[in-house]
Amino acid sequence: MKRIKQLIFIVILGLLISPFFQSVIAVGQIDVYFFHSITCLNCADMEEFLLDLEDDHPEMNIIYYEIGDSANYALFTEVTDTFELATTTPTVVIGGLAFQGFNSQIEVDIEDTLLKYSDGDYVDITAKIINGEAILDSDFDELTRTTVDLPIIGEVDLETVSLFTGAILLGFVDGFNPCAMWVLIFLIGMLVNLKDRKRMWIIGFTFLVTSGLAYFILMFAYLEISKELLSSVLWFRYLIGLFAFVFGSYNIFKYFKNRKKEVGCEVTSDSQRKKMIERIKDIVKKQNLFIALIGVILLALTVNIIELACSAGLPLLFTQILSYNDLSSSSEFMYIGIYIIFFMIDDVIIFIIAMLTMKVT
């Protein structure tokens, strides 16, 4: 009788603690939950990828859920609600991470996740949902990308890419912009005629500082859009890439076609240029310095909008690189700041030389 009671106690204890062992997984088998649909366009590609991946990762245990089944769909909606995702397929859940859609970057991310979980413990959120356990904030994992898969270029190791160097080079190239340079040159010409060195420095640096701050804000907005939209919506990223490729090719073609001619900014029309010239003249002639500064601030904001039409691709490219690196807010500010410094450096040099020599060349 005593042995029977002991046996019953062991069985009950096992039933009580078994869900825990199903949820908190030690090194060994890794359950990969694959939610798919017969109407899904990319599900077959995802399944083929997972099966190929299984050959190299025997610890994988693929669990299929066809969401046409009502029970599977109920679990699917609960899982997507838990991860705050849309109910779209294919969806793959591994431990505390979920992946939706199918592309080369998701392939890299899934394999990186398997390698990460192969070396340590993790929480299986889907198992906890199936067992009716409470989901904790600490159960969710964060995806730390070590590589990205870029079109044409292929896989890039983020740790070998210097963001500092990228910020310097892209910012410096972006700074040589004819759509803004002519405005600065004309403004310098008007300021030189003032013969008031103090007023010249104040108005000129107000224009430069406002331009830098406006561009900084626009790039930070790009970064937030990139993190929320560009990284997850594949077709939008390719659309931007296609636009940049076509626009760049068109400009190279025009360069070779018109290389013997004087060609400047073609975003602004002659009438718009004339209006801007008159505005600059009016700003410089203002007797009241405060009113002149307001005018030059508005001028700088207008010029930055024009610049975006000339070189939107470079800020988009750099902010996309930042979003892939999953940086802290302070690091994002720092790298965008470095970009802006080198973006403005050519304008600052031209302005300082002109002010010191009292000439415009």
Number of C-alpha atoms within 10 A of each C-alpha: 6 7 8 9 10 11 12 12 12 12 11 12 11 11 11 10 10 12 16 15 11 17 20 16 19 16 12 14 14 21 19 21 20 22 23 26 19 11 9 13 14 15 20 15 13 22 16 11 13 21 13 11 16 14 10 10 17 11 15 20 14 17 12 14 18 16 18 12 10 10 11 16 18 11 17 24 17 16 20 17 12 14 16 11 14 11 16 15 24 21 24 23 22 24 25 18 20 22 19 18 18 20 13 13 18 18 16 16 20 21 15 17 19 19 12 12 20 18 11 11 14 21 24 24 28 27 20 18 16 14 14 10 14 10 15 9 7 8 16 18 16 9 14 13 17 15 19 19 17 11 11 6 7 11 14 13 11 15 11 9 11 9 19 13 13 16 24 19 14 18 24 19 14 21 21 16 17 16 22 21 19 14 18 22 17 15 22 24 17 19 24 17 12 12 11 10 13 9 14 20 16 12 23 21 15 17 23 20 15 18 24 21 16 20 25 19 12 15 22 18 12 21 24 14 16 22 16 12 13 20 15 15 12 14 10 13 16 13 11 15 16 12 13 18 13 12 14 14 12 11 12 12 12 12 13 9 10 11 10 8 8 6 11 12 16 10 14 14 10 10 9 11 15 12 12 18 16 11 15 22 15 12 22 22 14 13 9 10 15 11 12 18 19 14 19 25 20 13 19 24 18 15 20 20 17 17 21 15 12 19 18 16 18 16 24 20 17 21 24 20 18 20 19 17 18 15 12 9 8 8 12 18 15 14 20 25 20 19 29 25 19 20 24 20 16 16 18 18 11 16 20 15 13 18 19 9 9 15 12 15 7
